[in-house]
Amino acid sequence: MKISRPATVAVAATVLIIVSPLAPATAKSGGHAGHGEQNTAHRAAASLTAMETYLATDDGSGLYHEQFPQEAGDNPYSYEWPFSQAHIAIADLANLPGAIGRSYDDDLAVAAAAQEHYWDADGGTTGLPGYASYPVGEYGEGGDYFYDDNLWVGLLDVQRYLTDGDDAALDRAEQIWDLTVSGWDTDESHTNPGGVFWTQAPWSTDRNTVSTMPAAQLGLRLHQITGEQEYLDWALRMYEWTNDHLQRPDGLYWDHMGLDGTLETTVWSYNQGVPIGVNTLLYEVTGDQRYLDEATRIADAASVFYAFDGRLEAQPAFFNSIYFKNLLLLESVTGGSSARQAMKEYGDHVWTTQRDAGTGLFSFDGETTQLLDQAAMVQIYAVLGWAPSQYRHLY
């Protein structure tokens, strides 16, 4: 039977309300959380309660609907990409300091089990298993593999290993890594061969920043954990290809390249965030200052770019959550609090302008709440409740 996650969240929210602002909670990985962290953690709990109330299914699967309200013709369950972000949101809550975070352990177990409804052991077009875009087995007929969808779960898995010592999560991250490498473009007849394809679907042959840079990030995390040189070698190959073909001179990144070399030049926030994280990890792995300098250069360029014309607010919330988390990873090395402050200001803005106080749901089109958006805001508020010493585990 599906665990009643709204009830669990309500208990955690109550704990947050009654904790004295003068009595900080101790973080799992060191440091303390003060009144500001308690406030944002309360927002995260309330936002999760709304997600569970209006978007969770009631059939015991642990899965979610794609949006609320549902419309005629909607699938019974969400696609893998939104589900993965809901899973990550619960994991971020479970990493809140002390007893508050531990109160989400059962919820996280439910989400982890539900994640496996997307796992396709039969394998995709490269013959390797992975997460399909829709549930398989009793809850659906599966779908095409998207490499970025798989990579978000892989990055969550290495975070679970780093924070909780979860060996099964590490094993799954390594399987996702193998799948991702199988998606590397090896055809020398293509313009600028290389890069990880976005999807195995036959209707797209794009090689994207969001499929290649997160792959580099996963490889670097696996190298940090295992010490295996192959992970680092591949990560550098992925990093260099993306820099050579998708990075602008100012440090920002375009979206993708077609097989004929055509560029799609939208500057999405998550495509800036992940390279910041990759450079930060490269600095940690190699000790080479140029990687930290490059991470800072990209972060500064992104900060300037998104400071004008409401550009940051116009980005999808689920892109911004990834962007901010990688900024915090950089800040775990450089120190300071400017990234956290920018993240908090964004969270405050969305809380006051896009949230229905009656339901606790976020809507960015004025009509529906997408699971992706709701999960992203849970992530943002949850991570704002972490102790800064925990930022080193982000992506």
N, C-alpha and C positions, 0 to 999 in steps of 0.2 A: 504494500500500500504506500502511496506517496506520502511522505512526511509533510505535515502542515507547516509550510514555510512561513505563511503570514503570522501564525501564532508565535513562531520562534522570533521573527523580526520584531513583533510587538513587545516581547519580553526585553530584547536588546534595547529597543527604543526607550522603554521605561527606565532601564538601568541608566541610560545616558542622561535622561532628564533629571534623575535624582542625585547624580554624582555632583559633589561640591566642586565648584570651579577652582577651589584652592587645593583639591586633592587629586593630583595628576595620576593617570593610569600608567603602569609600567609596560613598555613595549616588549614583544616577544624577543626582538633582536637587539634590544638595548635602547636607552633613551626614554623620554617621557612624553606623554601627550597632555597638553594643557587645555584650557577652556575653548580656544579656537578649534582645536582638533575634535573635542567632544561635540561642538556644534555641528561641524561638517559631518561627523560620523552619524549624528542624529538625522541629518538630512539624507544621508545614504540609506539608513534604516527605513526612513519614511518612504523613500523612493522605491526601495525594494518591496516594501509592503504593497505599494500601488502596482508594481510590476506583477507580483504574485496574484493580487486580487483580480486584475483586469486582463492579464495576458497569459497566465499559466493555464494549462489544460487541467481537467479534472478526471482524467481517465487512468491515472496511475503511471503514466509514461514518464513523468518529469519533464515533458516537453512544453513548448509555448506556442501560442498563436503569433502570427507575423505582425498583427496590428490590432488596435482597438479603436472604434468598434469594428468587428468583423464585417466584411461585405460579401454579398453573394458571389460565389465563385472562388473565394479564398481557399487555399489549401487547409487541411486540418491542422497542420503544424508549420512552424517557421522553417526557413532554410537554415543551412548549417552556419552561415556567416552571422546572422543575428543570434542564433543559439550560442555560438562560441562566445559572443560578447556578454550574453547573460551569464554564462558559466564563469567567465573571467570576473564579472561584477561580484558574484558570490564569493569567489576566491579572494578578491580584494577586501571584502568585508571580513572574511575569515582571518585575514592578516592584520586586522585592527589590533591595537595593543591589548594585551591581557585578557581578562575574562570576557570582555565584549566580543573580541575576535573569536574566541573559542566557542561562543554561543552559536556560531554559524557553521560549526564543523559538520553537523548532521545535514544541513542544507547543502553544503559543498559535496557531501557524499552522494546526495540525490542527483545533483547536477552532473557529477562525474559519471555516474551510472547512465544518466540520460544521454550524455555525450556519445556513449558507445552505440546508441541507436543509429548514428550516422556512419559508423565504421563498416567499411565494405571489405571483408576479408578476401573476396574473390579477385580484387585488384582492378585497376583502371587500365587505360590504354598502354601504359608502360609495363604492365604486368605486376605492379606492386600495390599492396593494399593501402588504403587511405580513407579519409573522411569524404563521403559523397556529399553532394550539395543538398540532398533531402534524405530523410530517414530510410533505412533499409529494413528488410524483414517484416515483422508484424506491423510496423507503423508506416511503411511506405515502400516505394519501388526504387529508391536511390536516385542518382542523378550524376551529372558530370563532376569530375574533381576540379576544384580550384586550388591552385598551389598556395595562394595567400590565405584562404580559409584554413587550410591545414597548418600553415605556419603559425597562425595565432594560437592554435591549440598547442603546437610544439613549444612555443615560447612560454605559454602558461605551464606546460609540463616541466620545463627546466626551472621555472620559478618555484613550482611545488617541490621539486627536488632540493633546491637551495634553501627553502624555508622550512620544509618538513621532512627532508630525507626520504621522499617517496620514490622508491626504486622502480615501481611499476610505471610511474609517470616518466622517469628517465628512459626506460625501455621504449615507451611509446614515442617519446621525442626523437629517439634514434631511428625508429621506423619512419617517422615523418621526414626526417633528414634524408633517408635513403630515397623516399618518394620524390622529394624536392630535387635532389641531384639528377634523378631520372628525367626531370623536366627541363634540364639544361639544353639549350639549342646547340646542336653539334653539326648542323648542316652548313658546310662552307660555301654553299651557293647563295646563302642569304646575305643581305647587306648587314655588315657588322655582326657576324655569327657570334653566338653566346647569349647570355642572359637566360633567366628562368621564365618560361612561358607563364602567362597568367592563369591559363586553364587548359584542361585536356579537351574541352568542347571543340568540335570541328569548326564552329563558326567564328573562332578567334585564334589568331596566330601572333598576338601581341606579346612582347617581352616588356615587362613593367618594372618600374621602380619598386612597387609594392609586392612583387613576387620575388625580386632578386635581392633587395636590401634586407628584408626580414630573414631571407635564407642565410645571408651572411651573418646576421645577428644570432640566429640559432646555431650556426656553425661555431661562432666564437664562444657562445655559452657552453656548447658541448666540449670544445677544446679546453675551456677553463675547468670543467668538471673532470674530464677524462685524461687530459694531457696529450691526447692523440694529435699528431702533427697534421694528419689528413684533413681534419676539420678546419684548422687554421689555413691550410693551403687553399682549400675550396673557398673559404670565407674571403680571403684576399682576392681570389679570382673573380668572385661575384661583386665585391666592392669595386674593384678596378674597372670591370666592364660597365657598371652603372655610372661610375664617375666619367668614364671616357665618352659615353653615348647619351646620357640623360641628365647630366649636371650642367647648369648654366654657369657662365663665368663668375657670377656674383655668389655662387655657392648653392643656390636653390636648385630644386630638381623638377624636371618635367615628368609627365605621367608615364608615357610608354612610347615604344618604337615599333612600327610595323616591319614586316620582313623586307619591304622595299626601302627601309630607312626613313619612312615618313614619321615625323614626330607629332605626338599629341602633347601640347605644351601647357595644359592646365597645371597650376601650382597648388596641389592639394596639401593640406597641413600635415597629414600623416606621412606623406612622402618627404617632408622635411624632418619630421621627428625621428623616423627610424634611422636615417643616416647619421643624425646626431648621436643616437645610441650606439651605432656601429663604430663610429670613430672613438667614442668613449671607451668601449670595450677593447678596441685595438690598442689604445693607449695603455689600458690596464694589463693587457696580455704582453705587449712588446716593450713598454716603457718609453716608447718613442714620442717625444713631445709634439712632433708635427701632427699626430693624430688628435691630440687634445686641442691644439691650435685650430685644426680644421673643424672639429666639433663646435668650438666657440664661434668660428667664422660663420658656419651655417646657422647656428642659433641666433647670432646677431642679425644676419641677413633676413631670417624669417621674422624676427621681432619687428624689424623695420617694415617689411613687406605687409605684415598683417596689422600694423598699427593704423593704416589709412583706410578710409571709406568703408568702415565696418566689415573689412575682409575676414577677420577672424570669426565674427559672429555669423557671417554668411557661410562659413564652412560647416559641414555636418558635424554634429556633436560627437559622433562615433569616430570621426577623423581627429577631432581635437583631443579626445581622451588619449589617443595614442601619441599625439604630438606632445602633450604636456608630460606624459609619463617619461618619455625619453629626455625631455628637458630636465626632469628631476633626477634621472640617472646621471646626466652630465653634472648637475649641481651636487650630487653625492661625492664627486671628485674635486670640483673646483671650490665648493663651499658657497656661502651666500644664501639668499632666500628670494631672489628676484623671480625665479621661475615659479616657485610656490605661490608668491604673491600674485603673479599674473594668472595662474590657474585659479586661485581663490576669487579674483575679480571676475573672471569668466563665469565661475560657478555661481557667484552672487547675482550676476546679470541674468543668467538663465533662470535661476530660482525666482526672480521677481518679474520676469517678462514672459516666460514660456510655460510656466507651471500653473495648472488648475489647482487651487488650494483645496477645493472640495474633494477631488479624486486623488491628488498627488501625482497626476500624470503630466508629462511634458509633451507639448505639441508644437511642432515647428511649421506646420502648414495651416494651423487653426481649425483643423477638422479631425485628424486622426492622431493617435499615438503609435509610433513605430517601436517595436521591441528593440531595435538597434539604438534608437535615441534614448529610450528609458534606461537601458542597460549602460549606455555610455555615461549618463549622469550619475548612476549609482557608482560607477567606477571612479569618476572624478571626485565625488564627495567622500567616498571611502578612502581613497589614497591621500586626500587632504587630511584625513584623520590619522594617517600613519606617523610614526616618529621619523624624523629625517634620516636616522641611521638605517632605516629599512629601504631607502630609495635605491640602494645599490643592487637590489634584487629585481628592479623593474626591467622587464624586457631585455 
